[in-house]
Structures are given as C-alpha cells and as structure tokens.
C-alpha cells in the first residue's frame, strides 16, 4: 500500500496539483485514487499525450481500451519517473 501512496503522490506532483506535507489541497494522501479510478487516471494520460504527441508507439501502453487499469497505472508511473529524470538532468 505504501508504494501506491508514493506513486500517487508522484502522479499528483506531475499533474501540478497543490501538494503539501499533509497531502493535496482537499485530499489526504490516502484519498488519491489514481491507481483504481479511470476518472483520476485519464487526465494524466491526456497530459502525457500532450507532452509526447508524436510518439504513438509509446502511447499505446496508455490505451484505456485495454481495460487493464493496473498495467496502465504502472506505465504512467514509469513514464513520469522517466520524464522527471530527463527534465531534472
């Protein structure tokens, strides 16, 4: 469960949510639902698509029509880690 919270915080920061030590504005860390809610995850996928519009092959891993939210969630987390690494160096 701790990994999910850490990954959800990573996503929240990527989405430029207002994040402080206690959580996001209006949410506790435990309330973040990126790992099981399409309503939370789809906006993240859309943001990634705006960053990588020409990289269709890579974006296929985020295709919500696979209906496998666990796989897509993990792909989103890995993308954000890679993105953060590239933008910080």
Backbone as CSV, one residue per row, in Angstrom:
resi,resn,N_x,N_y,N_z,CA_x,CA_y,CA_z,C_x,C_y,C_z
1,UNK,0.820,-1.198,0.000,0.000,0.000,0.000,0.864,1.262,0.000
2,UNK,2.020,1.205,0.665,2.897,2.358,0.726,3.392,2.758,-0.665
3,UNK,3.703,1.747,-1.515,4.136,2.049,-2.882,3.044,2.781,-3.655
4,UNK,1.803,2.391,-3.448,0.690,3.055,-4.139,0.607,4.513,-3.710
5,UNK,0.751,4.772,-2.429,0.687,6.152,-1.941,1.839,6.967,-2.530
6,UNK,3.039,6.403,-2.537,4.202,7.099,-3.097,3.984,7.375,-4.581
7,UNK,3.495,6.380,-5.316,3.255,6.565,-6.749,2.140,7.569,-7.005
8,UNK,1.095,7.556,-6.183,0.015,8.528,-6.347,0.499,9.948,-6.072
9,UNK,1.405,10.105,-5.109,1.994,11.417,-4.836,2.813,11.868,-6.043
10,UNK,3.577,10.952,-6.625,4.357,11.244,-7.830,3.448,11.758,-8.941
11,UNK,2.327,11.077,-9.151,1.379,11.490,-10.191,0.770,12.848,-9.859
12,UNK,0.386,13.049,-8.600,-0.213,14.328,-8.199,0.741,15.486,-8.458
13,UNK,2.016,15.286,-8.158,3.005,16.344,-8.410,3.169,16.571,-9.906
14,UNK,3.174,15.509,-10.688,3.265,15.615,-12.144,2.083,16.420,-12.693
15,UNK,0.935,16.206,-12.117,-0.264,16.906,-12.565,-0.323,18.334,-12.018
16,UNK,0.733,18.729,-11.299,0.856,20.078,-10.741,-0.290,20.403,-9.792
17,UNK,-0.705,19.378,-9.067,-1.706,19.610,-8.029,-1.033,20.359,-6.890
18,UNK,-1.795,21.065,-6.134,-1.241,21.762,-4.982,-0.951,20.712,-3.911
19,UNK,0.338,20.470,-3.707,0.777,19.404,-2.815,1.540,20.015,-1.649
20,UNK,1.197,19.584,-0.452,1.970,19.978,0.722,2.254,18.729,1.548
21,UNK,2.815,18.887,2.730,3.210,17.728,3.528,2.032,16.842,3.912
22,UNK,0.864,17.418,4.088,-0.296,16.645,4.513,-1.049,15.982,3.375
23,UNK,-0.773,16.391,2.159,-1.480,15.831,1.014,-1.752,16.906,-0.016
24,UNK,-2.677,16.619,-0.898,-3.089,17.601,-1.895,-4.173,18.467,-1.287
25,UNK,-4.342,19.645,-1.832,-5.404,20.516,-1.359,-6.736,19.776,-1.460
26,UNK,-7.393,19.598,-0.332,-8.684,18.931,-0.314,-8.617,17.416,-0.193
27,UNK,-7.424,16.827,-0.208,-7.276,15.383,-0.121,-6.173,15.018,0.858
28,UNK,-6.341,13.907,1.540,-5.231,13.285,2.250,-4.559,12.351,1.266
29,UNK,-3.314,11.990,1.523,-2.604,11.087,0.608,-3.379,9.801,0.381
30,UNK,-4.029,9.302,1.413,-4.791,8.052,1.299,-6.012,8.190,0.406
31,UNK,-6.429,9.425,0.110,-7.623,9.659,-0.701,-7.347,9.689,-2.205
32,UNK,-6.075,9.718,-2.603,-5.740,9.768,-4.024,-6.157,8.465,-4.690
33,UNK,-6.801,8.557,-5.844,-7.406,7.388,-6.478,-6.840,7.071,-7.864
34,UNK,-5.645,7.537,-8.168,-5.075,7.296,-9.492,-4.943,5.806,-9.805
35,UNK,-4.711,4.992,-8.799,-4.432,3.565,-9.003,-5.668,2.725,-9.310
36,UNK,-6.857,3.252,-9.105,-8.041,2.447,-9.413,-9.212,3.204,-10.021
37,UNK,-9.031,4.486,-10.313,-10.132,5.267,-10.870,-9.759,5.825,-12.237
38,UNK,-10.531,5.421,-13.250,-10.317,5.976,-14.591,-10.528,7.484,-14.579
39,UNK,-11.464,7.964,-13.754,-11.733,9.401,-13.685,-10.498,10.181,-13.241
40,UNK,-9.662,9.562,-12.431,-8.430,10.203,-11.984,-7.296,9.979,-12.988
41,UNK,-7.254,8.800,-13.597,-6.108,8.429,-14.422,-6.173,9.009,-15.843
42,UNK,-7.355,9.120,-16.411,-7.472,9.610,-17.791,-6.879,11.018,-17.963
43,UNK,-7.108,11.972,-17.061,-6.460,13.275,-17.240,-4.925,13.192,-17.256
44,UNK,-4.368,12.236,-16.529,-2.915,12.039,-16.530,-2.470,11.548,-17.902
45,UNK,-3.211,10.600,-18.458,-2.905,10.075,-19.790,-2.992,11.201,-20.823
46,UNK,-3.997,12.057,-20.703,-4.142,13.184,-21.629,-2.966,14.143,-21.522
47,UNK,-2.487,14.390,-20.309,-1.329,15.271,-20.142,-0.092,14.641,-20.779
48,UNK,0.100,13.345,-20.569,1.235,12.651,-21.185,1.137,12.760,-22.701
49,UNK,-0.073,12.624,-23.244,-0.267,12.716,-24.700,0.096,14.096,-25.229
50,UNK,-0.082,15.136,-24.436,0.311,16.474,-24.888,1.826,16.653,-24.851
51,UNK,2.487,15.941,-23.966,3.949,16.005,-23.870,4.591,15.177,-24.970
52,UNK,3.992,14.034,-25.314,4.546,13.087,-26.290,3.591,12.887,-27.476
53,UNK,3.145,13.959,-28.146,2.129,13.784,-29.197,2.601,12.989,-30.414
54,UNK,3.890,12.990,-30.686,4.399,12.306,-31.878,4.867,10.882,-31.599
55,UNK,4.800,10.465,-30.366,5.327,9.151,-30.008,4.176,8.159,-29.820
56,UNK,3.502,7.825,-30.904,2.304,6.980,-30.852,2.604,5.598,-30.276
57,UNK,3.701,4.990,-30.687,4.045,3.650,-30.194,4.155,3.602,-28.689
58,UNK,4.823,4.583,-28.127,4.980,4.630,-26.678,3.631,4.874,-26.001
59,UNK,2.790,5.666,-26.626,1.500,5.992,-26.025,0.543,4.808,-26.010
60,UNK,0.781,3.802,-26.834,-0.108,2.642,-26.847,-0.187,1.973,-25.481
61,UNK,0.881,2.066,-24.699,0.851,1.455,-23.372,-0.170,2.131,-22.454
62,UNK,-0.624,3.324,-22.825,-1.598,4.049,-22.013,-3.009,3.963,-22.583
63,UNK,-3.245,3.048,-23.500,-4.544,2.914,-24.145,-5.586,2.403,-23.143
64,UNK,-6.558,3.246,-22.762,-7.542,2.820,-21.766,-8.487,1.730,-22.264
65,UNK,-8.500,1.473,-23.576,-9.390,0.442,-24.107,-8.884,-0.966,-23.830
66,UNK,-7.708,-1.069,-23.210,-7.244,-2.394,-22.778,-7.978,-2.814,-21.509
67,UNK,-8.595,-1.862,-20.839,-9.352,-2.093,-19.614,-8.513,-2.686,-18.489
68,UNK,-7.221,-2.538,-18.569,-6.335,-3.045,-17.527,-5.724,-1.856,-16.795
69,UNK,-6.444,-1.339,-15.828,-6.016,-0.123,-15.150,-4.704,-0.334,-14.406
70,UNK,-4.453,-1.542,-13.886,-3.193,-1.792,-13.184,-1.995,-1.619,-14.113
71,UNK,-2.078,-2.178,-15.309,-0.981,-2.078,-16.268,-0.780,-0.630,-16.717
72,UNK,-1.866,0.057,-16.964,-1.781,1.439,-17.423,-1.250,2.337,-16.304
73,UNK,-1.708,2.112,-15.091,-1.219,2.862,-13.930,0.296,2.693,-13.791
74,UNK,0.767,1.461,-13.891,2.206,1.202,-13.787,2.964,1.884,-14.928
75,UNK,2.404,1.864,-16.136,3.026,2.544,-17.267,3.103,4.043,-17.052
76,UNK,2.050,4.622,-16.492,2.022,6.052,-16.197,3.109,6.394,-15.170
77,UNK,3.198,5.594,-14.126,4.212,5.830,-13.086,5.611,5.755,-13.688
78,UNK,5.874,4.742,-14.508,7.194,4.603,-15.129,7.486,5.771,-16.069
79,UNK,6.490,6.199,-16.827,6.669,7.351,-17.715,7.051,8.587,-16.900
80,UNK,6.321,8.849,-15.827,6.572,10.047,-15.022,7.965,9.992,-14.398
81,UNK,8.379,8.835,-13.918,9.735,8.699,-13.367,10.774,9.025,-14.441
82,UNK,10.577,8.501,-15.638,11.496,8.762,-16.743,11.466,10.244,-17.134
83,UNK,10.293,10.805,-17.221,10.115,12.215,-17.565,10.820,13.098,-16.539
84,UNK,10.607,12.803,-15.261,11.235,13.592,-14.209,12.753,13.485,-14.272
85,UNK,13.246,12.296,-14.570,14.692,12.095,-14.675,15.261,12.930,-15.830
86,UNK,14.561,12.937,-16.970,15.018,13.708,-18.136,14.974,15.212,-17.871
87,UNK,13.923,15.677,-17.219,13.765,17.106,-17.023,14.623,17.648,-15.880
88,UNK,15.060,16.760,-14.993,15.910,17.201,-13.874,17.394,17.194,-14.249
89,UNK,17.745,16.504,-15.329,19.159,16.430,-15.725,19.459,17.346,-16.875
